[in-house]
């Protein structure tokens, strides 16, 4: 039996760390906005996604017509699957709003068997084979995510402020701890879940006031173990202007590799 798949594309952030005056998802790679490259991952996939929920900033944030933007750039056949909603101030709030929206979209009889792909719009380079592997994995484990091995030595630093943003060369950390990188991975997206699992995880997090920067941590909080899948090196997150320049260099080669896969 075919699995009903839905995607959530998170694009409500304003991209402050790029140092630019527009949100990072609206920057361009090869004359096309990053958010459209990321949307292609789902609307061009061999997996027949039932719908793609896109969370965007409030209209007044940039005085921007998001619905009109997508209508002008997406073919009608794909546009029918897209739902644009206003996201939250934080990532987790946007995910919660998306799941609440899906609660009214997914038929009641299909909810237990449906899976949700949650993806950052600032990650435009995900291979089709990775999407298919995630779907196979989540159907068995209930939760799965892309990740990469850690290549550099990682140190945990303890400071009086407990915030490395406040650390400067004029201060000495209380303690360093070198972590074993052989046991570490860097979590990426998409992160994929059976619908009842991510819904329960978000509801519990809201009740407890628990906040995390990724969704796998939320399901860990309800004692669900997510299955990790090693991602390709292309799956970078565009956070800074340097990342954008790297992405522009990667684009052509990524397209060739994705077509072969």
VENWO-V270263 format. One record per backbone hydrogen bond with DSSP energy under -1.0 kcal/mol. CO is the residue of the C=O (numbers start at 0). NH is the residue of the N-H. Records with the same first field share a line. If there is no record, write none. Layout:
CO: NH ; NH
This chain:
3: 114
4: 49
5: 116
6: 52
7: 118
8: 54
9: 120
14: 17
15: 18
22: 25
23: 26
24: 34
26: 33
31: 28
32: 36
33: 37
34: 38
35: 39
38: 41 ; 42
39: 43
46: 48
50: 6
51: 82
52: 8
53: 84
54: 10
55: 86
57: 60
58: 62 ; 63
63: 65
64: 68
65: 69
66: 70
67: 71
69: 73
74: 78
75: 79
77: 80
78: 81
80: 51
82: 53
84: 55
89: 93
90: 94
91: 95
92: 96
93: 97
94: 98
95: 99
96: 100
97: 101
98: 102
100: 103
101: 105
106: 109
113: 194
114: 5
115: 192
116: 7
117: 190
118: 9
119: 122
121: 237
126: 130
127: 131
128: 132
129: 133
130: 134
131: 135
132: 136
133: 137
134: 138
136: 139 ; 140
137: 141
141: 193
142: 226
143: 191
144: 228
145: 187
146: 230
147: 185
153: 178
155: 176
157: 173 ; 174
162: 165
163: 166
167: 170
174: 157
176: 155
179: 182
180: 183
185: 147
189: 145
190: 117
191: 143
192: 115
193: 197
194: 198
195: 199
196: 200
197: 201
198: 202
199: 203
200: 204
201: 205
202: 206
203: 207
204: 208 ; 209
214: 218
215: 219
216: 220
218: 221 ; 223
219: 222
226: 144
228: 146
231: 234
233: 235
236: 238
239: 243
240: 244
241: 245
242: 246
243: 247
244: 248
245: 249
246: 250
249: 253
250: 254
251: 255
252: 256
253: 257
254: 258
255: 259
256: 260
